[in-house]
Amino acid sequence: MIWGYNWIITKEGLRFAGPFDFAALRTIPGALLIFAILIARGKPLTMRAPGKAFVFGLFQTTGFNALASWALVAGAAGKTAVLVYTMPFWTLLFAWLLLGERIRGAQWLAVALSVAGLVLVLEPWQPGGTFISKLLAVLTGVAWAVSAVLARKWRDTIRSDLLPFTAWQMLFGGLVLAAIAFVSPSRPVEWTPYFWFLLIYGTLLGTVAGWLLWLFVLQRLPAGVAGLSIMAVPALGVLFSRLQLDEVPAPPEAIGMALIVASLTLLSWQALRKSRSMATDPRKN
């Protein structure tokens, strides 16, 4: 619910600030709040791999937030959410190419559904209009997928320092966002009461609470269950954008979005089956 509505928050926030300004204003205070939580809990702020945290932050925080906000400047909130959440599809491909993880069985069907859905949503035969916004949304999912592959590759480093690692990568990525905002021409921020509400929601709920809840879920549920649950985010993004922003996708886009959601659900179901199989037979780990 928090992340689904956060797409509306970001879209609305861009009425009062440039995309990079709004992204930086959410992420840097969010990182500082996570540091404050660590201090309050008496946890150490140090980490073993600051270089890895910086690289991770470039994709997870800088790339994700900059590209997503940029996509929302002209793109619809619900459509952008669906395109960004093609991340598991790109993760599957990158893990195959870079980590040697095989694509098996129903995963190929998920790949085919995602490709068909992307073609229908992107409408490459109509390159005008919001094509660039759609492409930026897809690139957001790509940046997120790169960070997911890095998390798999560095899992032993990240696992022991998960919360400090999250805070540091968010701070590093946020500082890069602030540098991009500083050098990019944009209008002055309009500090209205409504903008303060959007900023507080985007920081406290969309960034800090959302990430803490996600980490909580990952620690207590199988990855497949967590993946299935997060598939509600793009669906809720589409619903909230329809209710609040009156965004209605064209028929080909709606079919494409449905195919993408079906693909992601299939991938999550496969992950759930795999996690259950490994739970019953540890030799499959």
N, C-alpha and C positions, 0 to 999 in steps of 0.2 A: 504493500500500500504506500509506504513512504517513498520508495524509489519510483513507483508508477506515477505518483503525483508530482514527483520532482521534475519530470519533463515539462509539466505545465508551469511550475515555478521558474524554471530556467527560461522558457519561452517568454513568460511575462517579464522577467527581470531584464531581458534584452530591450524592452521598451525604455528603460531608464539608464542603461549602461552598455558600453561596447562588449562584445563577446569575451574578449580576453580580460578586460577589467572585471567583469562579473565572475569569471572563472577564478581569477586570482583572489578576489575578495572572499570567495567561499573556501578555497582550499588552504590558504595560509592560516587563517584563524582556526579552521578545522584541525589542522596539524597541531597547533599550539594547544588546543583543547585536549587532544589525545595525550600530549605530553603532560598536561596538568592532571589528567586522570591517572597516568602512570605514577606521577609524583605522589598523588593522594593515596595511592595503593601501596606506596613504598617500593615500587618496581624500579629497577635500574634503567637509565636512559641510554646506556652505551649499547653498541652493537658490533658484531664481528666484521661486517662487510659493508662499510660505508660506500665503497665504489659500486657494489652491486645494487645498493639501495638507490643510488643516484641514477644508474642506468634504468632500473625498474621504474623509478619515478618519472623518467622521461616518457615512457610509454603509458604507464598506468594513470598518472596524474596529468602531466603536461599534454601528451598526445590525446588522451581520452577527453579531457575537459575542454581543451582548445578546439579540437575538431568538432565535438558535439555542440558546443556553444555557437561556433561558426556556422554549422549546418542549420541550426535553429533560427538564424537570422532571417532566412527566407523560407525555410522548410517547415512543414507541419509537425507538431509535437508528436502525435501518435505515429506517423509514418517514420519519423526519425528514430523513435524508440525501437520500432520493429527492425529497422535496418541496422542499428547499432547492436542489437541482440542477435545478429548473425555471428557474433563472436565465437560460439561453440563450433560453428561450421569452419571458420578460419583456423581455429585452434586445432581441429582435427587434421586439416590439410598441412599446417605448419609442423605439427607433431610427426606427421608422416614423412615430410621432407627433411626435417632437421633432427628429429630424435629417433627416426626409424620405427615409429609405432605404426603398425599395419592398420589399414582400413578394412574392416571385415563385414560380411553379411549385410545386415540391414543398414549399416552405416553408409553404404553406397547409395541406398535408396534415399537416406537423409541428404546426402550430397546432391543427388539429382533434384530433390524437392527444393532445396535451397537455391540451386542454380536457376531453376525455372521461376521460383518466386522472385529472385533478384532481377531477372530479365523483365518480368511483368511490372515490378515496382519502379525500376530505373527507367523503363521505356526508352532504350537507346535509339530507337527510331524517331524519337522526339527530343533531340538534344537541347532544345531551348527550355525556357521556363525555369523549373526548380531542379533541373538535372544536376547542377553543380552541388546544390544542397544535399541531394540524395547521395551523390558520390562522396561528399564529406562525411555523411553519416556512415556509409560503408567503411570508409577509412578509419573512422572511430572504432568500429568493431575490429578492424585489422590491428590497430594499435593495442587494443585490449587483449586480443588473441596473442600478440607477441609477448605481452606481460604475463599471460597465462603460461605460455611455453617456458618463459624464463623462470617462473615460479616452480614449474616441474623440474627444470634443470637444476635449480638451486634449492630444492626443497629441504635438504638437510641444513642448509644455512638459515633459511627463513623460519623453519618450524620452531626452533628453539627461541627465536627472538621475534615472534610474529607481530605482537602489538608494537614494540619499539620500531621494528622494521617498517610497519605500516605508517607510523607517525613520521619517521625520517624520510621515507620515499615521498610522502605527501608534502612534507616541507620542501624537499629538494625540487620536486616537480612544481610546487606552487611558486617558488622563487623564480624558476625559469618562466613560468606563466607571467609573473609580475614584470620580468624583463621584456617579454614579448609585448605586453600591454604598454609598457613605457615607450617603446620605439615604434609602436603601431599608431597611426593617426586614428583618433576616435573622438567622439563628442564627450563633453564633461559628464560625469555621473550626476544624475538627478536624485538628490537625497530626500525623497518624499517619504511620508510614513508608510505608504504601500511598498515602496522599494525596501525599506528597513524590514518589513515583514517578510518579503521574498528572500532577502539576504539572510535573515535569522533562520528561516525554514531551511534554506539551501545549505547553511552551515551546520546548525545544530542537528537537524533531522536528516537531510539528504546526504550530508557528508559524515558527521561523527556518529550519530545514532545508527544510520544505515550500515556503516562499516562494522560497528561493534556488534550489531545484531547478526550481520552476515558471518562474522568470525565465530560468534556464539553458535550459530546453526551448523557451521562446518565442523566444529569440535564435537557436536553431539548427534549429528545425523549422518548417514552414509552420503557420499558425494552425489549419488544418483538421485536420492530424495531431495537434497538441496538444489540440484540442478532442475528437477521438475518444479519445485516451488518457485524458483526465480523466473520461470517461464511466464508467471503471472504478470511480471513487470511490463513487458511490451503490450500485453493484452489490456492491462489497466491503463497504460499510457494512451492507447487508442480510445478506450472508453471515456477517460477523463477529458481528452481533447475534444471528443464529440460533445460531451455535456457542457463544458465550459467555454470552449473556443469555437464551437460549431464547425469543426473540421470533419468533412465527409470525403473519404477517398473515392476516386473514380473506380468503376467496376474492375478494370484490369489490375489496378493497384490493390484493391480489396482482395482479389483472388490471390495475387502475389503475396500479400501479407499473410493470408491464411496458409499458403504453402510453406512460407518461412517458419511460422509458428508450429506447423505440423512437423517440419524437419527438426526443429529444436526439441520438440516434445519426444520425437523418436530417439534422438541422440541421448536425451536425459533418461529415457526408459531403458536404453541399452546400458547406460552407466549404472542404473539401479540394479539391473539384472546381474551385471558383472560384480558389483559390490556384494550382493547377496550370495553369489556363487563363491566369492573369496571368503566370505564369512563362514560358510558351511564347509569349505575345503581350503584351509590355509596354504596348501601346496600350490595353489594357483596364483598366489601373490608374486 
